[in-house]
Amino acid sequence: MNSSILSGKTYFIRTFGCQMNLHDSERVSGLLDSLGCLEVGEPSDADIVIFMTCCVREAADTRLYGHRSWRLHRSARRRGTSHQPRQR
């Protein structure tokens, strides 16, 4: 019996960057699976959302922040509010 507080939670991982980032994502996914979490295909369906990015290559970070801004804008449109993401 798995008594993890994460058991039954859902997660989504989006990977930006190189093969090492993909490997790290797979390791995190395996860890979450072993704790009883279930992977889902969309971030909106997840209890836990993980963005795995590269701290060495700026392009991966740039894509992450662009994706974040797009999601915030899309989410605000759904709620009918205006939300401006914080500047880095």
Phi, psi and omega in degrees: 000128182266117182259018180297140177292347179270349183304127180089350177286155177254152180219157177224133177238128173245129184251130174240131176125211191266186180297328178295323176295320177297318178299315178299319178298319179295322178294316179296319178300315178298320179296314180296319177300317181294339178268003176095010179278159180239130179281139177239163185271348182229138180298331181292342179265359189259145170281328182236126177241126181239129172251112180264121183225170183262131179269356181267318183258123184294331183301322180295317178297319180299317178295321178299312182293325175296318179295319179297314180298319181296317180296317180297318179296315181295318180296319180295322178297322179296322181277348182079022179242165177250123180230124178259124178294149178293145177280141177284000000 
